[in-house]
Structure formats: C-alpha cells, structure tokens
Amino acid sequence: MAGIYLHIPFCKKACHYCNFHFSTQTTHIQAFVDALLHEIELQQGYLNEPIQTIYFGGGTPSLLNESQLKSIVDAIKTHFEVADTIECTLEANPDDMSPSKLAAWRQLGFNRLSIGIQSFQAPALTWMNRAHSVEQSHAAIVMAKAAGIHNLSIDLIYGTPTLTDEGLMADLDWINQYEINHVSCYALTVEDKTALKKLIEKAQIEDVDPEKQARHFEIVSSRLGAMGMEHYEISNFAKPGFRSQHNSHYWSGKAYLGLGPSAHSFNTISRQWNIANNALYVQSILLDQLNFEIEYLSDADRYNEYMMTSLRRMEGFDLDLIQAKFGDRYYQHSTEILEAMRPKNFFQQNGNCYTLNAKAKFLADGIAADFFILVSAQSS
C-alpha cells in the first residue's frame, strides 16, 4: 500500500522557527489549487498500488475552503486507486477550526486531524510567533471531539527558552485530560534561513539550551509513557492502534507520492522533490511540465536511510534483514560499528534486532550517522 502527501504552501503568518516552504500571500491559493489538480492528473502513473493514506500537510492546509478541499480529494479518487479503508489526515491550526468546518472536513472523508497546538502556554506561543491563542487551542480540541473526530494528533514543541519544566508538564497534563491518542513532540531546532536563526544571531532573543532540551525530552518520554502511549518513533507517541499510518509508511520504506511545491516522492528506487517556488510550480504545471529534481538511490543510500529511520523507531534495526537486503558487506559494517559502540551501552538487543535504550533515544540521529556509509549517490 502507498500514500499521497499534499503540500499546501500557505500560512497566515510566519512562525519564527519554521523552515518549511510556505507563503503568506494567500490571495494566490486558488491558482495553486488549480495547478495541484493538474499535477494529480499528470502524476497518476507514479504509484502502481492502491492508496492507503492521504495526508494534507504544509503550510496550513486548514486555510483551504471546503470546495477546494473537495476538488482535491475528488481528483485523487478519480486518478488513483484508493483503498476502501484509508487514513485521511488534515493538518489544522486551532484558529482555523469551527464547528461548521469540522463537519465539512468529516463529510469530505477526513478521519484524522493533526492540530498544531505547539504549547498551551501563552509565553511560548508568543515567543514562537504563533497565530493562535491558548483559548483557541482548548476550543479546537473540544470542537473536534464534538464533531465526532476522535483520531486526533497534537503537535507540541519543547525546549523553547520561555517554556519551563512546569509549563511542559502542564502541557502534557492537558494531553492526558483530553485523552489525546497521538502526540508529536519536537525539540526546537534552530534552522538556517529562519527568523529564529537571525534573531539569535543578532542577540535579540535567547538561544536554545541543549541541556534543557535533553531534560524536556526525558519529561515528555516518561510522562507520555505513563499515560499508556508507545514511544514508537523518536518524536511520536501513540496509544495502541493510533500510530500515524502515513508517517509509518515513510519510516518503513514504502512508496509515496508528494504533490505541491517542495513535496518529496519516493518509489523505492529514486527520490524526487518538486521545485520550492509557488509561482514557478504553477507556471510549470500550466505547461504540462513536472518541475522536480531526482536522485537515484545507491545501496549505500538505502542502507543509510534504513539505519536512520530504524534507529528512530521502537522496532530498531535487524542485522538479519541487513544481510538479506544489502549483503555481507553491510552486515559486517553494522556489526563492527555495534562492537565499537558496545562500551556506551546505547542498545537493547533481542536476537539480532537492536533498539536504542531510553537514555540513547535523544541521540538517535547522531548514533545513526555513525553507521552511515559515505558513498555518493548517482543524481541527475
């Protein structure tokens, strides 16, 4: 089974930390939607298996009106084989949500919402330059449940300078009180070309504290675990049966199609990504042209990606699978790195499967990088 991701590149305002592709020029939304509908048609041959998950991300997909969302969903069903039972997710900001919108989204087939709360603490929202208020966050969750959408995911960001340990614990207490089934918790990262990076460089705001972030990660892990949530991926927690199917496709190496500017696609052989420019994206599509770059994946690329995603997941990596899928060279390389890391006690072992222990999870990306084989992929 495969998935489709749609990147909706518009936001009301720019959050200081965000490095995703988006525009605040929302007057151009309809022109983008028209181009997206045509891209769906142009890309109908990219996947040769039924669609099991559809994910509207961004940007802010909840800025689209009901008619625009309906036209996109209808186009996918027209040009792709869609499974009878699918997970259909819409990312939504609290300030965009209302009872009428929620009823419309449910009618259109959206059965999962990912709500960008980020924090229930007003100082943290102000620091991040979020468009919504704490009151809107609470109202959004109540409205979603009242509308009959119970498969809710909440985004939280920890490690911001204004978020205290007590504030983070209060955020997690709200998750428990609202009986939320899925939480994505991200450590604030300072990305290049963001307002946050520039403000820190100018000493206009405080930089992030790595020790505080590590402490917050432990608070998040322990508290959500106590609520019965599986820490199934480094940044994601879910009650049994409520993992994100769409994101799990990414992490398990399944094929997916990305539509919209900057969106990535993967067919197990190559990875491609659309141009990250709204105007050029629309212009190209109007000329029946797909404007993207492509990278053909070598065995080393696929091994590196397997190690990166596996070490972020609770299932870990499997030496037997590495040998079967990549060969003796990669098996030997993996065992050598494991032996070198043994004194650090990063891993729990179950047969030939290795998972990171609780203390090592915060270091997952760095540990994965130590396994990487540095061989350049063939690109064009």
Secondary structure, DSSP 8 states (H G I E B T S, - for coil): -EEEEEEE-B-SS--TT--S--BS-GGGHHHHHHHHHHHHHHTTTS--S-EEEEEEEES-GGGS-HHHHHHHHHHHHHHS-EEEEEEEEEEE-GGG--HHHHHHHHHHT--EEEEEEE-S-HHHHHHHT-SS-HHHHHHHHHHHHHTT---EEEEEEE--TT--HHHHHHHHHHHHHTT-SEEEEEE----TTSHHHHHHHTTSS----HHHHHHHHHHHHHHHHHTT-EEEETTEEE-TT-S-HHHHHHHTT--EEEESTT-EEE-SSEEEEE-S-HHHHHHHHHTT---EEEEE--HHHHHHHHHHHHHHBTT-EEHHHHHHHH-HHHHHHHHHHHHHHGGG--EEEETTEEEE-TTTGGGHHHHHHHH------EE-
